[in-house]
């Protein structure tokens, strides 16, 4: 099979292996070579890089990505896809396919074990790529954000609505915990929208491709990241509440303590969480923690 996975080629490959996509695994395969090329360009992987791919599927992205990078490790949960991957990408010496659940994979151990490239050099960068299944996008992002120092960049295709949430800014209706969580660790670059018609089978919604450039240091200074995210979650738990009401109880603080902390941070307690920047949430958290 050639390097371009057109709709006709994807359908033929599935018929030959009697493969049926599993709705439970969120399997939707790209059939437009231009989209694949766009993802590869955005990922920016070179011969000095180790690439981790989430859910290679038929090897649509894998086959091309492996030609650009030093080594590629693809993690595929569906064992029925392994014979197909053996044909489409198995011939490439710098590709390794792992039949695992990405959410259960020890990424730190994997990177440590695979960072030596075939030519004997150690990978300069570790980059992640993937067409993320809609139903586990948030758990995957949470897993990746828990290991911010592991990757240089993360290029992913996600549901368009999710992409908009990730990029959302204060005062936007879709600005929330996931927006702050990802933007705290990464600068987000919008790459392109991908219409649902280029997938097989066709999903109900369009997708978008983003590259998350992992920051060398987080977007704001906080004394305790766990407590920072606790405050963020408390703020958005009931979006219609004012900050003073929403944060009462956060970090075990009383309403009076919350009011004092917000005042010290220069934040109007009548504001709502959706109006606060990452820096303002950080300042509020730090002031709350100063109270002991």
LODO-813841 format. One record per residue (C-alpha): x, y, z; residue number from 1. Coordinates in nm, 4 decimals. Example, Ala and Ser with C-alpha at 12.3 -4.5 7.8 and 13.67 -1.06 7.14 Angstrom:
BEGIN
{c1 = 1.2300 | c2 = -0.4500 | c3 = 0.7800 | nr = 1}
{c1 = 1.3670 | c2 = -0.1060 | c3 = 0.7140 | nr = 2}
***
This chain:
BEGIN
{c1 = 0.0000 | c2 = 0.0000 | c3 = 0.0000 | nr = 1}
{c1 = 0.1309 | c2 = 0.3479 | c3 = -0.0874 | nr = 2}
{c1 = 0.1909 | c2 = 0.6258 | c3 = 0.1573 | nr = 3}
{c1 = -0.1328 | c2 = 0.8092 | c3 = 0.0748 | nr = 4}
{c1 = -0.4258 | c2 = 0.6619 | c3 = 0.2680 | nr = 5}
{c1 = -0.7189 | c2 = 0.7752 | c3 = 0.0546 | nr = 6}
{c1 = -1.0785 | c2 = 0.6799 | c3 = 0.1335 | nr = 7}
{c1 = -1.0655 | c2 = 0.4064 | c3 = -0.1309 | nr = 8}
{c1 = -0.7406 | c2 = 0.2632 | c3 = 0.0057 | nr = 9}
{c1 = -0.8601 | c2 = 0.2685 | c3 = 0.3671 | nr = 10}
{c1 = -1.1822 | c2 = 0.0888 | c3 = 0.2737 | nr = 11}
{c1 = -0.9889 | c2 = -0.1709 | c3 = 0.0721 | nr = 12}
{c1 = -0.7472 | c2 = -0.2340 | c3 = 0.3578 | nr = 13}
{c1 = -1.0326 | c2 = -0.2854 | c3 = 0.6040 | nr = 14}
{c1 = -1.2053 | c2 = -0.5296 | c3 = 0.3666 | nr = 15}
{c1 = -0.8884 | c2 = -0.7287 | c3 = 0.3084 | nr = 16}
{c1 = -0.8349 | c2 = -0.7805 | c3 = 0.6805 | nr = 17}
{c1 = -1.2073 | c2 = -0.8067 | c3 = 0.7552 | nr = 18}
{c1 = -1.1619 | c2 = -0.5224 | c3 = 1.0010 | nr = 19}
{c1 = -1.4615 | c2 = -0.3415 | c3 = 1.1448 | nr = 20}
{c1 = -1.4176 | c2 = -0.0193 | c3 = 1.3375 | nr = 21}
{c1 = -1.5180 | c2 = -0.0258 | c3 = 1.7026 | nr = 22}
{c1 = -1.7441 | c2 = 0.2577 | c3 = 1.8079 | nr = 23}
{c1 = -1.6476 | c2 = 0.1855 | c3 = 2.1687 | nr = 24}
{c1 = -1.2852 | c2 = 0.2744 | c3 = 2.0858 | nr = 25}
{c1 = -1.3742 | c2 = 0.5906 | c3 = 1.8956 | nr = 26}
{c1 = -1.2102 | c2 = 0.4683 | c3 = 1.5738 | nr = 27}
{c1 = -1.2348 | c2 = 0.7193 | c3 = 1.2879 | nr = 28}
{c1 = -0.9536 | c2 = 0.7064 | c3 = 1.0312 | nr = 29}
{c1 = -0.8272 | c2 = 1.0035 | c3 = 0.8274 | nr = 30}
{c1 = -0.8615 | c2 = 0.9561 | c3 = 0.4508 | nr = 31}
{c1 = -0.7227 | c2 = 1.2881 | c3 = 0.3280 | nr = 32}
{c1 = -0.3441 | c2 = 1.2936 | c3 = 0.2679 | nr = 33}
{c1 = -0.3479 | c2 = 1.6739 | c3 = 0.2971 | nr = 34}
{c1 = -0.4668 | c2 = 1.6440 | c3 = 0.6589 | nr = 35}
{c1 = -0.1950 | c2 = 1.3909 | c3 = 0.7364 | nr = 36}
{c1 = 0.0638 | c2 = 1.6230 | c3 = 0.5860 | nr = 37}
{c1 = -0.0704 | c2 = 1.9144 | c3 = 0.7898 | nr = 38}
{c1 = -0.0352 | c2 = 1.7164 | c3 = 1.1118 | nr = 39}
{c1 = 0.3197 | c2 = 1.6119 | c3 = 1.0249 | nr = 40}
{c1 = 0.4223 | c2 = 1.9664 | c3 = 0.9390 | nr = 41}
{c1 = 0.2761 | c2 = 2.0907 | c3 = 1.2679 | nr = 42}
{c1 = 0.4499 | c2 = 1.8189 | c3 = 1.4711 | nr = 43}
{c1 = 0.7860 | c2 = 1.9304 | c3 = 1.3348 | nr = 44}
{c1 = 0.9587 | c2 = 1.6021 | c3 = 1.4190 | nr = 45}
{c1 = 1.3107 | c2 = 1.5563 | c3 = 1.2855 | nr = 46}
{c1 = 1.5714 | c2 = 1.2785 | c3 = 1.2728 | nr = 47}
{c1 = 1.6893 | c2 = 1.3706 | c3 = 1.6231 | nr = 48}
{c1 = 1.3442 | c2 = 1.3148 | c3 = 1.7775 | nr = 49}
{c1 = 1.1560 | c2 = 1.0321 | c3 = 1.9474 | nr = 50}
{c1 = 0.7867 | c2 = 1.0416 | c3 = 1.8579 | nr = 51}
{c1 = 0.5131 | c2 = 0.8767 | c3 = 2.0651 | nr = 52}
{c1 = 0.1867 | c2 = 0.8231 | c3 = 1.8801 | nr = 53}
{c1 = -0.1465 | c2 = 0.7705 | c3 = 2.0518 | nr = 54}
{c1 = -0.3676 | c2 = 0.5232 | c3 = 1.8661 | nr = 55}
{c1 = -0.2035 | c2 = 0.4734 | c3 = 1.5246 | nr = 56}
{c1 = -0.5101 | c2 = 0.2907 | c3 = 1.3927 | nr = 57}
{c1 = -0.4286 | c2 = 0.1784 | c3 = 1.0391 | nr = 58}
{c1 = -0.0966 | c2 = 0.3630 | c3 = 1.0410 | nr = 59}
{c1 = -0.2298 | c2 = 0.6602 | c3 = 0.8440 | nr = 60}
{c1 = -0.0100 | c2 = 0.9128 | c3 = 1.0277 | nr = 61}
{c1 = 0.2476 | c2 = 0.6622 | c3 = 1.1527 | nr = 62}
{c1 = 0.3829 | c2 = 0.5637 | c3 = 0.8134 | nr = 63}
{c1 = 0.4698 | c2 = 0.9199 | c3 = 0.7140 | nr = 64}
{c1 = 0.5802 | c2 = 1.0369 | c3 = 1.0591 | nr = 65}
{c1 = 0.8333 | c2 = 0.7539 | c3 = 1.0854 | nr = 66}
{c1 = 1.0075 | c2 = 0.8782 | c3 = 0.7699 | nr = 67}
{c1 = 1.0730 | c2 = 1.2135 | c3 = 0.9366 | nr = 68}
{c1 = 1.1758 | c2 = 1.1182 | c3 = 1.2905 | nr = 69}
{c1 = 1.4538 | c2 = 0.9168 | c3 = 1.4528 | nr = 70}
{c1 = 1.2223 | c2 = 0.6646 | c3 = 1.6182 | nr = 71}
{c1 = 0.8473 | c2 = 0.6261 | c3 = 1.6520 | nr = 72}
{c1 = 0.6656 | c2 = 0.4277 | c3 = 1.9191 | nr = 73}
{c1 = 0.2932 | c2 = 0.3845 | c3 = 1.8495 | nr = 74}
{c1 = 0.0568 | c2 = 0.2717 | c3 = 2.1235 | nr = 75}
{c1 = -0.2500 | c2 = 0.0881 | c3 = 1.9952 | nr = 76}
{c1 = -0.5104 | c2 = -0.0700 | c3 = 2.2229 | nr = 77}
{c1 = -0.6924 | c2 = -0.2736 | c3 = 1.9539 | nr = 78}
{c1 = -0.5050 | c2 = -0.5987 | c3 = 1.8871 | nr = 79}
{c1 = -0.7125 | c2 = -0.6524 | c3 = 1.5711 | nr = 80}
{c1 = -0.5192 | c2 = -0.3663 | c3 = 1.4128 | nr = 81}
{c1 = -0.1787 | c2 = -0.5246 | c3 = 1.4696 | nr = 82}
{c1 = -0.1734 | c2 = -0.7312 | c3 = 1.1438 | nr = 83}
{c1 = -0.2685 | c2 = -0.4206 | c3 = 0.9462 | nr = 84}
{c1 = 0.0008 | c2 = -0.2137 | c3 = 1.1152 | nr = 85}
{c1 = 0.2520 | c2 = -0.4881 | c3 = 1.0423 | nr = 86}
{c1 = 0.1802 | c2 = -0.4326 | c3 = 0.6726 | nr = 87}
{c1 = 0.1525 | c2 = -0.0542 | c3 = 0.6650 | nr = 88}
{c1 = 0.4363 | c2 = 0.0409 | c3 = 0.9000 | nr = 89}
{c1 = 0.6030 | c2 = -0.2773 | c3 = 1.0275 | nr = 90}
{c1 = 0.8615 | c2 = -0.2681 | c3 = 0.7490 | nr = 91}
{c1 = 1.0056 | c2 = 0.0563 | c3 = 0.8818 | nr = 92}
{c1 = 1.3011 | c2 = -0.0274 | c3 = 1.1106 | nr = 93}
{c1 = 1.2547 | c2 = 0.2740 | c3 = 1.3386 | nr = 94}
{c1 = 0.8932 | c2 = 0.1893 | c3 = 1.4283 | nr = 95}
{c1 = 0.7772 | c2 = -0.0014 | c3 = 1.7328 | nr = 96}
{c1 = 0.4104 | c2 = -0.0902 | c3 = 1.7906 | nr = 97}
{c1 = 0.2899 | c2 = -0.1492 | c3 = 2.1469 | nr = 98}
{c1 = -0.0439 | c2 = -0.3192 | c3 = 2.2025 | nr = 99}
{c1 = -0.1370 | c2 = -0.1291 | c3 = 2.5190 | nr = 100}
{c1 = -0.3934 | c2 = 0.1043 | c3 = 2.6682 | nr = 101}
{c1 = -0.2353 | c2 = 0.4497 | c3 = 2.6459 | nr = 102}
{c1 = -0.4023 | c2 = 0.5572 | c3 = 2.9686 | nr = 103}
{c1 = -0.2292 | c2 = 0.2688 | c3 = 3.1497 | nr = 104}
{c1 = 0.1114 | c2 = 0.3181 | c3 = 2.9875 | nr = 105}
{c1 = 0.3975 | c2 = 0.4393 | c3 = 3.2057 | nr = 106}
{c1 = 0.5149 | c2 = 0.7163 | c3 = 2.9748 | nr = 107}
{c1 = 0.8194 | c2 = 0.8104 | c3 = 3.1787 | nr = 108}
{c1 = 0.9456 | c2 = 0.4508 | c3 = 3.1732 | nr = 109}
{c1 = 0.8639 | c2 = 0.4202 | c3 = 2.8025 | nr = 110}
{c1 = 1.0569 | c2 = 0.7342 | c3 = 2.7093 | nr = 111}
{c1 = 1.3518 | c2 = 0.6272 | c3 = 2.9235 | nr = 112}
{c1 = 1.3578 | c2 = 0.2875 | c3 = 2.7510 | nr = 113}
{c1 = 1.3150 | c2 = 0.4175 | c3 = 2.3950 | nr = 114}
{c1 = 1.5129 | c2 = 0.7409 | c3 = 2.3911 | nr = 115}
{c1 = 1.8134 | c2 = 0.5762 | c3 = 2.2263 | nr = 116}
{c1 = 1.7729 | c2 = 0.6176 | c3 = 1.8490 | nr = 117}
{c1 = 1.8686 | c2 = 0.3471 | c3 = 1.5949 | nr = 118}
{c1 = 2.1887 | c2 = 0.5333 | c3 = 1.5057 | nr = 119}
{c1 = 2.3048 | c2 = 0.5248 | c3 = 1.8675 | nr = 120}
{c1 = 2.2275 | c2 = 0.8882 | c3 = 1.9501 | nr = 121}
{c1 = 1.9952 | c2 = 0.9857 | c3 = 2.2322 | nr = 122}
{c1 = 1.6796 | c2 = 1.1666 | c3 = 2.1250 | nr = 123}
{c1 = 1.7008 | c2 = 1.5440 | c3 = 2.1635 | nr = 124}
{c1 = 1.3252 | c2 = 1.5909 | c3 = 2.1851 | nr = 125}
{c1 = 1.0236 | c2 = 1.3746 | c3 = 2.2627 | nr = 126}
{c1 = 0.7115 | c2 = 1.4700 | c3 = 2.0694 | nr = 127}
{c1 = 0.3626 | c2 = 1.3245 | c3 = 2.0918 | nr = 128}
{c1 = 0.1155 | c2 = 1.3004 | c3 = 1.8054 | nr = 129}
{c1 = -0.2273 | c2 = 1.1477 | c3 = 1.7793 | nr = 130}
{c1 = -0.5824 | c2 = 1.1521 | c3 = 1.6533 | nr = 131}
{c1 = -0.7408 | c2 = 1.1340 | c3 = 1.9983 | nr = 132}
{c1 = -1.0598 | c2 = 0.9316 | c3 = 2.0442 | nr = 133}
{c1 = -1.3333 | c2 = 1.1746 | c3 = 2.1459 | nr = 134}
{c1 = -1.4461 | c2 = 0.9750 | c3 = 2.4476 | nr = 135}
{c1 = -1.1065 | c2 = 0.9786 | c3 = 2.6233 | nr = 136}
{c1 = -0.9649 | c2 = 1.3133 | c3 = 2.5104 | nr = 137}
{c1 = -0.9839 | c2 = 1.4713 | c3 = 2.8555 | nr = 138}
{c1 = -0.8259 | c2 = 1.1755 | c3 = 3.0413 | nr = 139}
{c1 = -0.5424 | c2 = 1.1716 | c3 = 2.7869 | nr = 140}
{c1 = -0.4833 | c2 = 1.5447 | c3 = 2.8257 | nr = 141}
{c1 = -0.4889 | c2 = 1.5122 | c3 = 3.2040 | nr = 142}
{c1 = -0.2292 | c2 = 1.2353 | c3 = 3.1809 | nr = 143}
{c1 = -0.0050 | c2 = 1.4435 | c3 = 2.9560 | nr = 144}
{c1 = -0.0351 | c2 = 1.7573 | c3 = 3.1681 | nr = 145}
{c1 = 0.0750 | c2 = 1.5551 | c3 = 3.4703 | nr = 146}
{c1 = 0.4075 | c2 = 1.4996 | c3 = 3.2905 | nr = 147}
{c1 = 0.4784 | c2 = 1.8458 | c3 = 3.1459 | nr = 148}
{c1 = 0.8547 | c2 = 1.8048 | c3 = 3.1350 | nr = 149}
{c1 = 0.8443 | c2 = 1.4856 | c3 = 2.9303 | nr = 150}
{c1 = 0.7436 | c2 = 1.6295 | c3 = 2.5932 | nr = 151}
{c1 = 0.8619 | c2 = 1.9194 | c3 = 2.3808 | nr = 152}
{c1 = 0.5384 | c2 = 1.9347 | c3 = 2.1852 | nr = 153}
{c1 = 0.2031 | c2 = 1.7587 | c3 = 2.1596 | nr = 154}
{c1 = 0.0268 | c2 = 1.7662 | c3 = 1.8207 | nr = 155}
{c1 = -0.3242 | c2 = 1.6284 | c3 = 1.8419 | nr = 156}
{c1 = -0.6478 | c2 = 1.6108 | c3 = 1.6495 | nr = 157}
{c1 = -0.9496 | c2 = 1.6549 | c3 = 1.8734 | nr = 158}
{c1 = -1.3180 | c2 = 1.7310 | c3 = 1.8437 | nr = 159}
{c1 = -1.3514 | c2 = 2.0943 | c3 = 1.7270 | nr = 160}
{c1 = -1.5591 | c2 = 2.1850 | c3 = 2.0312 | nr = 161}
{c1 = -1.2832 | c2 = 2.0532 | c3 = 2.2588 | nr = 162}
{c1 = -1.0197 | c2 = 2.2509 | c3 = 2.0672 | nr = 163}
{c1 = -1.2232 | c2 = 2.5660 | c3 = 2.1200 | nr = 164}
{c1 = -1.2426 | c2 = 2.4947 | c3 = 2.4927 | nr = 165}
{c1 = -0.8672 | c2 = 2.4417 | c3 = 2.5142 | nr = 166}
{c1 = -0.7999 | c2 = 2.7741 | c3 = 2.3406 | nr = 167}
{c1 = -1.0742 | c2 = 2.9705 | c3 = 2.5208 | nr = 168}
{c1 = -0.9824 | c2 = 3.2936 | c3 = 2.6955 | nr = 169}
{c1 = -1.1340 | c2 = 3.4601 | c3 = 3.0057 | nr = 170}
{c1 = -1.4962 | c2 = 3.5757 | c3 = 2.9674 | nr = 171}
{c1 = -1.5665 | c2 = 3.3208 | c3 = 2.6950 | nr = 172}
{c1 = -1.8558 | c2 = 3.0824 | c3 = 2.7678 | nr = 173}
{c1 = -1.6402 | c2 = 2.7764 | c3 = 2.7004 | nr = 174}
{c1 = -1.3490 | c2 = 2.8953 | c3 = 2.9185 | nr = 175}
{c1 = -1.3085 | c2 = 2.6540 | c3 = 3.2066 | nr = 176}
{c1 = -1.0886 | c2 = 2.4161 | c3 = 3.4038 | nr = 177}
{c1 = -0.9513 | c2 = 2.2336 | c3 = 3.0989 | nr = 178}
{c1 = -0.8630 | c2 = 2.5680 | c3 = 2.9338 | nr = 179}
{c1 = -0.6575 | c2 = 2.6743 | c3 = 3.2348 | nr = 180}
{c1 = -0.5089 | c2 = 2.3289 | c3 = 3.2916 | nr = 181}
{c1 = -0.3624 | c2 = 2.3064 | c3 = 2.9411 | nr = 182}
{c1 = -0.2726 | c2 = 2.6750 | c3 = 2.8995 | nr = 183}
{c1 = -0.0906 | c2 = 2.6722 | c3 = 3.2335 | nr = 184}
{c1 = 0.1572 | c2 = 2.4181 | c3 = 3.0942 | nr = 185}
{c1 = 0.1425 | c2 = 2.4859 | c3 = 2.7189 | nr = 186}
{c1 = 0.1204 | c2 = 2.7533 | c3 = 2.4534 | nr = 187}
{c1 = -0.1501 | c2 = 2.6412 | c3 = 2.2126 | nr = 188}
{c1 = -0.1075 | c2 = 2.6792 | c3 = 1.8364 | nr = 189}
{c1 = -0.4149 | c2 = 2.6322 | c3 = 1.6187 | nr = 190}
{c1 = -0.3234 | c2 = 2.4400 | c3 = 1.3043 | nr = 191}
{c1 = -0.6413 | c2 = 2.3673 | c3 = 1.1092 | nr = 192}
{c1 = -0.9991 | c2 = 2.2454 | c3 = 1.1148 | nr = 193}
{c1 = -1.0741 | c2 = 1.9010 | c3 = 0.9723 | nr = 194}
{c1 = -1.4250 | c2 = 1.8357 | c3 = 0.8323 | nr = 195}
{c1 = -1.6004 | c2 = 1.5182 | c3 = 0.9398 | nr = 196}
{c1 = -1.6286 | c2 = 1.4090 | c3 = 0.5765 | nr = 197}
{c1 = -1.2582 | c2 = 1.3131 | c3 = 0.5558 | nr = 198}
{c1 = -1.2944 | c2 = 1.0374 | c3 = 0.8161 | nr = 199}
{c1 = -1.3955 | c2 = 0.6757 | c3 = 0.7714 | nr = 200}
{c1 = -1.6348 | c2 = 0.6042 | c3 = 0.9313 | nr = 201}
{c1 = -1.7673 | c2 = 0.9589 | c3 = 0.9350 | nr = 202}
{c1 = -1.8203 | c2 = 1.1022 | c3 = 1.2859 | nr = 203}
{c1 = -2.0997 | c2 = 1.3450 | c3 = 1.3683 | nr = 204}
{c1 = -1.8751 | c2 = 1.6440 | c3 = 1.4305 | nr = 205}
{c1 = -1.5756 | c2 = 1.8230 | c3 = 1.2805 | nr = 206}
{c1 = -1.2282 | c2 = 1.8098 | c3 = 1.4324 | nr = 207}
{c1 = -0.9360 | c2 = 2.0476 | c3 = 1.4775 | nr = 208}
{c1 = -0.5605 | c2 = 2.0011 | c3 = 1.4925 | nr = 209}
{c1 = -0.3626 | c2 = 2.1806 | c3 = 1.7629 | nr = 210}
{c1 = 0.0001 | c2 = 2.1807 | c3 = 1.8673 | nr = 211}
{c1 = 0.0637 | c2 = 2.2258 | c3 = 2.2374 | nr = 212}
{c1 = 0.4111 | c2 = 2.3708 | c3 = 2.2805 | nr = 213}
{c1 = 0.5111 | c2 = 2.2752 | c3 = 2.6331 | nr = 214}
{c1 = 0.6317 | c2 = 2.5786 | c3 = 2.8280 | nr = 215}
{c1 = 0.9741 | c2 = 2.5724 | c3 = 2.9904 | nr = 216}
{c1 = 0.8038 | c2 = 2.7134 | c3 = 3.2990 | nr = 217}
{c1 = 0.4299 | c2 = 2.7372 | c3 = 3.3754 | nr = 218}
{c1 = 0.2238 | c2 = 3.0398 | c3 = 3.2743 | nr = 219}
{c1 = 0.2085 | c2 = 3.1681 | c3 = 3.6349 | nr = 220}
{c1 = 0.4017 | c2 = 3.1266 | c3 = 3.9570 | nr = 221}
{c1 = 0.2189 | c2 = 2.9293 | c3 = 4.2251 | nr = 222}
{c1 = 0.3476 | c2 = 2.8006 | c3 = 4.5562 | nr = 223}
{c1 = 0.1583 | c2 = 2.4716 | c3 = 4.5194 | nr = 224}
{c1 = 0.0204 | c2 = 2.3498 | c3 = 4.1845 | nr = 225}
{c1 = -0.2201 | c2 = 2.1003 | c3 = 4.3420 | nr = 226}
{c1 = -0.3773 | c2 = 2.3750 | c3 = 4.5508 | nr = 227}
{c1 = -0.3853 | c2 = 2.6077 | c3 = 4.2504 | nr = 228}
{c1 = -0.5926 | c2 = 2.3581 | c3 = 4.0526 | nr = 229}
{c1 = -0.8094 | c2 = 2.2942 | c3 = 4.3569 | nr = 230}
{c1 = -0.8952 | c2 = 2.6643 | c3 = 4.3629 | nr = 231}
{c1 = -0.9584 | c2 = 2.6687 | c3 = 3.9859 | nr = 232}
{c1 = -1.1936 | c2 = 2.3700 | c3 = 4.0104 | nr = 233}
{c1 = -1.3767 | c2 = 2.5253 | c3 = 4.3047 | nr = 234}
{c1 = -1.4202 | c2 = 2.8477 | c3 = 4.1113 | nr = 235}
{c1 = -1.5796 | c2 = 2.6741 | c3 = 3.8135 | nr = 236}
{c1 = -1.7775 | c2 = 2.4136 | c3 = 4.0100 | nr = 237}
{c1 = -2.0758 | c2 = 2.6491 | c3 = 4.0145 | nr = 238}
{c1 = -2.0115 | c2 = 2.9020 | c3 = 3.7401 | nr = 239}
{c1 = -2.3033 | c2 = 3.1287 | c3 = 3.8288 | nr = 240}
{c1 = -2.1693 | c2 = 3.1955 | c3 = 4.1777 | nr = 241}
{c1 = -1.9505 | c2 = 3.4922 | c3 = 4.2613 | nr = 242}
{c1 = -1.5892 | c2 = 3.4149 | c3 = 4.3465 | nr = 243}
{c1 = -1.6410 | c2 = 3.4837 | c3 = 4.7162 | nr = 244}
{c1 = -1.9185 | c2 = 3.2245 | c3 = 4.7298 | nr = 245}
{c1 = -1.7569 | c2 = 2.9726 | c3 = 4.4938 | nr = 246}
{c1 = -1.4233 | c2 = 2.9725 | c3 = 4.6758 | nr = 247}
{c1 = -1.5615 | c2 = 2.9548 | c3 = 5.0286 | nr = 248}
{c1 = -1.4477 | c2 = 2.6154 | c3 = 5.1533 | nr = 249}
{c1 = -1.1667 | c2 = 2.5899 | c3 = 4.8990 | nr = 250}
{c1 = -0.8429 | c2 = 2.4993 | c3 = 5.0774 | nr = 251}
{c1 = -1.0559 | c2 = 2.4849 | c3 = 5.3935 | nr = 252}
{c1 = -1.1005 | c2 = 2.8628 | c3 = 5.3987 | nr = 253}
{c1 = -1.3949 | c2 = 3.0523 | c3 = 5.5464 | nr = 254}
{c1 = -1.5813 | c2 = 3.3230 | c3 = 5.3570 | nr = 255}
{c1 = -1.3996 | c2 = 3.5946 | c3 = 5.5515 | nr = 256}
{c1 = -1.0637 | c2 = 3.4422 | c3 = 5.4651 | nr = 257}
{c1 = -1.1613 | c2 = 3.4187 | c3 = 5.0984 | nr = 258}
{c1 = -1.2712 | c2 = 3.7827 | c3 = 5.0969 | nr = 259}
{c1 = -0.9427 | c2 = 3.8885 | c3 = 5.2586 | nr = 260}
{c1 = -0.7379 | c2 = 3.6867 | c3 = 5.0088 | nr = 261}
{c1 = -0.9243 | c2 = 3.8270 | c3 = 4.7087 | nr = 262}
{c1 = -0.8840 | c2 = 4.1795 | c3 = 4.8410 | nr = 263}
{c1 = -0.5105 | c2 = 4.1237 | c3 = 4.8889 | nr = 264}
{c1 = -0.4923 | c2 = 3.9921 | c3 = 4.5329 | nr = 265}
{c1 = -0.6781 | c2 = 4.2965 | c3 = 4.3998 | nr = 266}
{c1 = -0.9678 | c2 = 4.0866 | c3 = 4.2719 | nr = 267}
{c1 = -1.3310 | c2 = 4.1961 | c3 = 4.3074 | nr = 268}
{c1 = -1.5058 | c2 = 3.9162 | c3 = 4.5044 | nr = 269}
{c1 = -1.8221 | c2 = 3.9733 | c3 = 4.2977 | nr = 270}
{c1 = -1.6494 | c2 = 3.8546 | c3 = 3.9816 | nr = 271}
{c1 = -1.7073 | c2 = 3.5046 | c3 = 3.8498 | nr = 272}
{c1 = -1.4433 | c2 = 3.2420 | c3 = 3.7782 | nr = 273}
{c1 = -1.4847 | c2 = 3.2677 | c3 = 3.4022 | nr = 274}
{c1 = -1.3502 | c2 = 3.6265 | c3 = 3.4123 | nr = 275}
{c1 = -1.0198 | c2 = 3.5410 | c3 = 3.5836 | nr = 276}
{c1 = -0.6929 | c2 = 3.4951 | c3 = 3.3996 | nr = 277}
{c1 = -0.4469 | c2 = 3.2216 | c3 = 3.4943 | nr = 278}
{c1 = -0.2323 | c2 = 3.4841 | c3 = 3.6658 | nr = 279}
{c1 = -0.5283 | c2 = 3.6062 | c3 = 3.8738 | nr = 280}
{c1 = -0.6155 | c2 = 3.2518 | c3 = 3.9816 | nr = 281}
{c1 = -0.2506 | c2 = 3.2044 | c3 = 4.0775 | nr = 282}
{c1 = -0.2449 | c2 = 3.5248 | c3 = 4.2819 | nr = 283}
{c1 = -0.5698 | c2 = 3.4319 | c3 = 4.4601 | nr = 284}
{c1 = -0.4297 | c2 = 3.0875 | c3 = 4.5424 | nr = 285}
{c1 = -0.1033 | c2 = 3.2286 | c3 = 4.6733 | nr = 286}
{c1 = -0.2878 | c2 = 3.4779 | c3 = 4.8948 | nr = 287}
{c1 = -0.5108 | c2 = 3.2013 | c3 = 5.0318 | nr = 288}
{c1 = -0.2060 | c2 = 2.9925 | c3 = 5.1150 | nr = 289}
{c1 = -0.0336 | c2 = 3.2820 | c3 = 5.2893 | nr = 290}
{c1 = -0.3076 | c2 = 3.2714 | c3 = 5.5501 | nr = 291}
{c1 = -0.1673 | c2 = 2.9432 | c3 = 5.6790 | nr = 292}
***
